[in-house]
Amino acid sequence: MALLAVLWIVAALSLIAVGLTRSLRDETRSVALARQQVQAQALGDAALQIALQALVASRQPLARVATTDVTWQGVPIHVELMPLNGLIDLNMAAPPLLARLFAVAGGLAPDAAQALAQAVVQARQRRDARGTSQRFEAVEDLLRVPGVGYDLYARLAPLLTADLRGSGRVNPMAAPLGVLAVLAGGNPAAAQQIAAARDAGQVGIDTTALDASLIDSTPSRRLRATARVPMADGAAVRVARSVDLDGRGDDGAPWLTFRLVTSVEPAAVQPTP
């Protein structure tokens, strides 16, 4: 009996030791991953600073999407600079543009899209106790509008901004493909053709397939700078700064950062043979 008891104790201790070893291994892996992500974020910030400094030094207005590759500490980092007027502004977009957004990108029926567009206008015009319009402070505020569920929000969020102070019209030279499809009334071929010509650096691009009442190619002083930093495991860290080139940062930068978002892009899953 004593021998059996000893064996049970040894077995239990072995299981505990295995569990502790696995737990320590997982914790070590998590700490290492967190450290890599912090390092990647720092690299991304450095690349954004370099790209923004070059933009400010050029003294050229940014009227379309611009991309550049920055190598910092031996890491190649892809940077994209996108004027915010390439997105649809929740606070200024006219009801016809909102309705088209909900119909084309959201997949709603025309009547439902029109009703939701009116609900958004009412939400941004609602006044607080001081009589000030309760504008959308962030794209996430769209979830507070009745009729907007998370699935619909997830489809629309990449096409939206709440940080622009402009006409409410969209610059097609800065718009992502999804926004171009909205401006083209749901014609993906026309949107793809414009995007391909623009990204190839062509000038004088034909935009007659887009609704002229919804577009405006004026350069914007507000933009989103995004850096993609690759990691050793195939994942990537994205660092995005929304900046105002007419502002001044507390750190002395010749621009004001008013939104910072960091996200992790998972490694691509290789298909099994």
N, C-alpha and C positions, 0 to 999 in steps of 0.2 A: 504493500500500500504506500509506504514511504517512497519507494522508487517511482510509482505511478504519479504521486504528487509532485515529485521533482521533475518528472518528464513534462507534466502539464504546465508547471511553472516555466520551464525552459521554453516550451512551445509558445506560451503567452508572451514571454519576454522577446522571443524572436519576432512574433507578429508586431509587437510594439516597436521594435527596432526597425523593422521593414517600413512600417507606417511613418515613423519619424524621418527615416532616410528619404522616403518619397516626398514627404511634406517639405523637407529642407531643399530637396532638389527642385520642386515646383516653385518654392519661394525664391530660390536663387535665380531661376529662370525668369520669374516675374520681375525681380529687381533689375536684372540685366536688360530685359526688354524696356522697362521704364527708363533706364539710363540711356539706352539707345534712342528712345523717342525724344527725350529732353535734348540730347546732342543734335538730333536731326532738326528739332525745332530751332535750335540756336543757329544751325547752318542755314536753314530756310530764312530766318530773320536777316542773317548777314547778306544772303543773295538778294533779298528784297531791298535792303538798304542800298546795295550797289546799283540795282536796276533803277530805283527811284532817283538816286543821285544823278545817274546818267540822263534820266528824263528831264529833271529840273535844269541840269546844265545845258541841255540842248535848246531850251527855251522854245520848243515847238509844241503847239497844242496837240493833244492826243485825240484824234477823231475816229480811230479804229483800233481794233485789237492788235496789240504788238507783243511779240514773243522774243525771248532771248535766252541763251544758255550761259549760265555763270558757273565757273569752277571755283570752289572755295575749299581749301584744305584738302585738295585732291578729289573732291566729290563733285561730279557734274550735276547741276541743279537747273531744271527747266523753270523759267519764270514767264508768267503771262500777265500783261497789263491790259485791263479791260475798262473802258469808260463806263460808268454806271448807267449812262443813258442808253446803253444797249439792252437794259432790262426794263421790265414793265413796272412802273412806279405805282404802288398801292395808294399813295396819297394824292397823286395828280392825274392818273390815267383816266381818260374820259370813259363814260359808260359803254360806248360801242367797243372800245378796246378791251375793257374788262369782260364784256359779254363774249367777245370772240376768243379771249383767253380761256374762259370756262368751257366754251364749246369745243375748241380745237385741242387745247392741251389737257383740259379736264375731262373731255368726253361727255359733257352734259348735253341734254336735248336743248334746242334753241330757247324754248320757253323757260326752262330751268336756268339756263345760262343768263338770260335777261333778268330774271328775278334775283339771282345771286349777285349780279353786277349792281343792281339797285340796293341790295342789302349792304354791299361794301361801301357804296357812296353814303348811305345813311349812317353807317358806323363811323366813317371818318369825319362826317359833318356834325355828329352828336357833340353837344357842348357840355362842359363841366360847370361847376358852381360859379366859376369866374367868367363864364361866357366864352371860353376858349375851345376851339374845335379839338376833339379828341382824336388826333391823327394817329396813324399806325406808327409805333415806335420801332417795331421790328417786324420782319416777315412773319415770325411766329404768331403775331397778333391776329393773323388771318384766321387762326383756329377758333377765335372767339366769335366769329361771325356765324350766326345760325345757318346751318346747311353745309358747313365746311367740316368734313371729317378728316381723319388723319390720312387716309388713302388719297383723297383728293389733294390735300395739302402737299403730300410728298411728291405728287406729279407736278405741282405748280411752283413749289418753292425755288427750284433752280432758275426759274425764269423771272423772279420777282426781286424788287428792292423796296425798302421803305426809307432810304437814306438820300434820295435825290431831291434837289430843289430846282425843278425845271419846268418845262412846258407840259409834261405828261405824255409827250410823243416819244418815239423810240428811234434811236440811231441804228439803222440796219448795218452799218459798217462795224458796229461794235456788238451786235446782237448774236447770242448763241443760236445754234440751229433751231432749237425749239421755239424761240421767239420769232425767228424768221418764218417758221411755219405758221405761226399765229398771224403775222402780218400778211402772209400770202393766202389767208383764208383756208388753211389746211391743205395747201398744195405742197407736198414734200419735195417734189421734183424741182419746183421753182426755188424753194428755200435752199435746197442742196446746190443748185447751180450758182446762186448768188454767193453762198458761203464759200464754195470752191474758188470762184473768181476772186473774191475778196482776200481769202487766205493765201492765194498765189501772188498777191500784191498788185493785181490789175487796177487800173484807174478807169474812170468813166463807166462804171458797172451799171448795167441795165437793171433798174429796180421797178420797172413798170408793172411787174406782177404783184407788187405790194400795194396796199391801200395808201395812197398818197396823203390822205388826211391824218394818218396815224404815225407818219415818219418825220424825222428831223435830224439832219446830219451835222448839227452844230457840235463842235468839240465840247467835252465836259471837263471841268476842273476836279470833279470827283471821280475816283476810279477804284477798282479792286485789283490789288496786286497779289498774285498767287504763286507760291514756290512749291515745287514738288521735289522732295528729297528722297532718293531711293535708299532702302535699307538692305542689309546683308541677306535677310531671309526672303527677299522678293517683294515685301510690302513697301509702302511709301508713306511718308508724312507730308501732309499738305498744310502749308501755313498761308493764310489769307489775311491781308490787311486792307481794310477800306480806308482810303485816305482822301483828305481835302487839300489840294495843292495851294489853296488860298489861305490856309491856316498855318499855325506854327505849333509844333509839339513842345511839351514841357521838357523834353530831353534835348531841345535845341535843334531838332530836325526842321528843315524848311517845308514841312507839311504836317498836317494834323491827322493822326490815326484815330478814327472814331469807332472802329470795330475790328476785333482780332478774333479769328477762328482757327483752331488747329484740329485737324482730323487725321485719322489713320486709314489709308487705303490698303485693304488686305491683299496679300499675295494672290496672284492668279492661280486658280486650281487647274492643274494639268489633267487633261482627260485621260482616263484609263484606257490602255490599248485593248 
